[in-house]
Structure formats: structure tokens, C-alpha cells
């Protein structure tokens, strides 16, 4: 079933992870496209700065902010209540917020693992569930779930992150098939190395030394080269055309091709390409 193109003008958008990176860029571009915004992030100071900049550049845009820790799943019902009080008819939900966690499975505590799963998977599922009645009442609505390169391939040291992003990918693909007959689109986004703050905000296993944590974050940072504003444009263009799956950057495209062509051997090839033992 071909859905009509998404209309941004006048649409009310809920965007998580809006204080920096792709989320910040999407917020600005959504305002440029005429949407009204409900911006969610746990960093209140950065979020206030983003909202102020958008309001200054686009005085007619309605901008509402919510400071929230998405790892607190029980608090999401209250968050959605507040969202619906200012935007009762949500046209677009962008589940963009995420957190990385470096460390072998045996190095991560159960709490660290659960935090990654909560923010990256359980929160998007819960927000989708709670906002779905509003999306269903808004003709032509859409859901975006930002997965990852690590929702396509898995590498050592990323068991929690990969588990959460593979799960989000599976959820999104099922959701798209279930909601399409209702006229609701769903896009799954797989960014490669996007230049964001994810390396700076990444969790590191509690067992890691400060030196190990520093080196790990520096190595991660070097992989983040694709501009966040270009990634944001690709995501919103995909919403407009109702594209189901978006791979951003060659760092996502090439590993995806390898994983599909050589599903049991790509890990060895990726290790050689990256110099990983």
C-alpha cells in the first residue's frame, strides 16, 4: 500500500534526543519545514538552548520542551500526559534518543546493560504504545525509529548496544506492516558514524580503568565523520517519501552489504578491515 507523502507544515512532532547531534539538527530542519515541536532530552540546559534558537529563528513555531530520563520507563506515562496536553494530535514521533555502552558482556553490570536496553529499546516501544492513539487520530501520521549500524551488524564490545538496536529494528519492521493499513508510516534509520556527542556520552563498563575509558572514547570518536545535519536531512526526506529503511553513510551501507552477502563470515572481514584482532 502506497501512503501519501508526509506533510510537515502544521504537523506536531515529538522528537527525543533533541538537545544535540542529529536530534538538534532535525529540530531545526523540522521548524524550517513548518512543523511544531515537542522536544525531549535529559540535558535540560542544552535543550533550552536549542529551543531558544529555534524560537528566535522561527517565531511562529510552537516549541515545547520536556526534560526527561528515558531510562525511567515508569515515568514515561507522565511524560506522554504532558506532551498530549500541549499537542493532542501528534503527527510524527521520532524516537531518536540513544546511548552507547562500551565493554565486553562480562564487563558490563546488569544495571548498565538494562540502562542501555531501557533507553534504546524499551523507551521507544513505550512511547510508541502511549502515543499511538494520538497518531491514529491524526491522518497521515508517521513513526521514526533510529536504530544504528549496530542494528545491522554486531561487533565485540557492543553487546548491549547491538542487542537494543537489533531489537528496535525488528520492532520497527513489524510495526510498519501492522500500521500501514491504518495509513501510518514507519521508517527505520540505520546511521553509520555520525558526528554527534554519542562518544562523549557513552557509558563505559564500571570495571574499566580511566585510561581504558579515555582510549575507548577516543577510538569511538574517530569513527564519527558523517555530518549530523546531512543525516537529519536524509531522515526527514525519508519521512516525506515514507521510505521504510534508511542507511546513512557508506559506513552503514558497506557493512550491511557484507552482512547480507556473508552472514556468517562478515565478522572476520570487518575485523581485518578495521585492524581488530
N, C-alpha and C positions, 0 to 999 in steps of 0.2 A: 504493500500500500504506500503510495507516494504522498507524503504530507506536504501541505503548502509551506512556503518559506516563512521562517520566523520573523515577526515584526518587532523590532526593538523600540520604535517610537512609542512612548507612553507605557511601556511594559514595566512592571515592578519585578525587580531582580533581587534575589537573596544570594549573596556571594560570601563564602567563608574563606579564611586566609587572605583577607583583603588588605592587610597592612603593609605588605611588601611583595617583591617578586612578581610573578605572573598575576597574582590576585590584585595587587595595586595597579598594574598595567591594565587589566581587564576592567577595573572600576573606572579608570579614566576613559577608556575607549567606549564603555557602555554609556557613560554620560554623553560622550560625543555623538553616540548613535541615538540619543534621545530617551534613554531609559531612566527610571527612578530606582534608587538603590537602598538596599538594606545590607550594610557591610558588617561582617562578623570577624573578629580576631581576638586573640588573648592579649595582644600587645596594645594596650589602650592608648599610650602616647603616640605610637606610630599611626594607629588607626585614626586618631583625632586629626593628625597632620594630613593624612590622605583625604579625609572628609572635608577639611577646611580648604584644601587646594581645589577639590572638585567644585565645591560650593562657590568659590571665588571665580572659577573659570566658567561655570555653568549655573548662574543664579536661579534658573527656572527648574533645575533638577532637584527633586526631593532626595535628600541624603540622610539616612538614619543609621546610627552605629550601635552595635551591641558588643560589649566586651565579654567574652565567654571562653571558658576552658572546655574544649570539646571532648576531653578525656573523661569528663564528669557526665556520663551518659544519663544519669537520673535527672540532671539539671536541664536537659535539652527540652523537656516538655514546657518548662517555664520560659525558656528562650523562644520557643515557637509561639507561645501565647503572646509574648511581647512583639514578636515580628508581625503576627496577624493583626494585632491591634493597630499597627500603622500601615500594613499592606495586606488587607484581607484577601486580595486576589493576586496571588503570585503567578507570574507568567514564566519565570525562569529561575531554576535553582542550580547554582554552580557549587558543587562540593569540591572545593579546591584545596582546603587546608590539609596539611600533612606534616608528618615528622619522620625523619630518618633516624636509624639507630645502627651504629657500627659495633661489630663484635660477633665472635662465634656463638653459636647456640648455647654452648656450655658456659660461656662467659656472661651471658645476659641473665639477670634475675627474672623471676616470674613477673614481678611488678613492672620491670622495664619492658618486657615482652608485651604484657597486657596493655600498657600505655600506648604503644605503637599500634596495636590492633584496635584499640578504642578510637583513637583519633583518625586513623587512616581507613578503617572499615566500619566499625560499629556506629560511629557518628554519622557518616553519610547515609547508612541504611536507616538509622533512626530519624534523621532529618527528612529523608525522603518519605518515610512512612507517615510522619506527623504533618508534613506539608502537602501530601498527595491529595487530600480532599480539596484544598485550595487550587492546586494545579488542575484538578479535574473540572473545577468550576470555571476555569479560565481557558477559553478556546485557543487552540494553537500553542499550548504551553510546551515546555522543554526542560529536560534534566541533563546536566553535565556532571560526569564523574571523572575526576582527574586521577588516573592510575599512574603508570610510570613505565619507563624502560624495564624496570624490575617487576612489571606485571606481564612482561613478555619473555624475559629470561631470568635465570637465577644464578647468583654468584656467591662464593663463600664470603662470610661476614655480613650477609644481608638476610638472614633467615626471617627475622621479624618483619622487616620492610617488604621483602618479596611476598611473604605469606599474606600480608594485608593488601598488597596491590594486585596479586593474582586473584584474591577473593573479591576485590572491588570490580575487577574486570569481569569475572563470572557473574556477579550480581547484576552488573550493568547490561550484559548481553541478554540475560533472561528478562530483565525489566523492559528492555527495548521491545522485545517480542510481545510481552504482555500488554504494554501500554500503547503500542502503535495503533491497534484497532480503536482506541479511545481518542486518537488524534494527538497523542502526546509523544514527542520525540525524545530520544535518549542518545547522547554521544559519550563514548568512552575515549579519553585522551591519554596518550602514552608519550609523555615528553622524554627526550633524551637528556643530555647535560645542559640544562637551562641555567643561565646566570642569575641565581637567586641567593637568598640567605640560608638555604637549606643546610649547607655545610656548617655554617656558623651555629645554627640552632639544633643541629643533630645531637641526639643522645649518644653517649658513649658508655659502654659497659662499666659498671661501678668498679669492676676488678682491674680496669685499665689504669696504667700509671699516667701522670700528667704528660709525660713525654710521648707515650703511645697515643694519647688523645690528640695532642697537638699535631703529630705527624699524620695521623689518620684524617684529621680535618683538612690539613694542607693538601694531602693527596686527593681528597674528595673535591676540594675547591678547584684544582687544576682541570677537572673533567667538565666543569660548568662553563661553557663557552658560548652557547646559543643565546642571543639577546631575548630578554623576557618580554619586551614589547612586541617583537615579531611573533613569539609564541602566543601571546594574548590575541593578536590579530588572527592567527590561524584558528584558534579555538572559537572565536566569535564568528568568523566566516563559516566554520563548520556548523555552528548553531543555526545560522541563517539558512544554510542549504540542507539542514537536517542530516548531516553526514554522521554515520553511525560510529566510525572508528577513525581516529586521527593519530598518526605517528609524527612527532615533531623532531626534526633534525636527523641528519644521517646517523648520529649516534643511537637513534632508535630504529631507523629503517634497516641498517645493515645487520645488527644483531637479530632483528625479527626475521629477516630472510634466512639467516643461518639457522635459527631455531626451527623454522618451518621445514627447511630442506634437510637438516641433520639433527633431528630432535634429541638423539642420544649422544651426539658427538660434538655439538656446538660448544660445550663447556671447555673441552680441551683446546679447540681452536681459539676461543676467546682468551683463554689463559696464555696461549702463545702470543697472540696479538698484543696483549697488554703487559707481557713480561711477567705474568703472575705464575708462581710455582705451584 
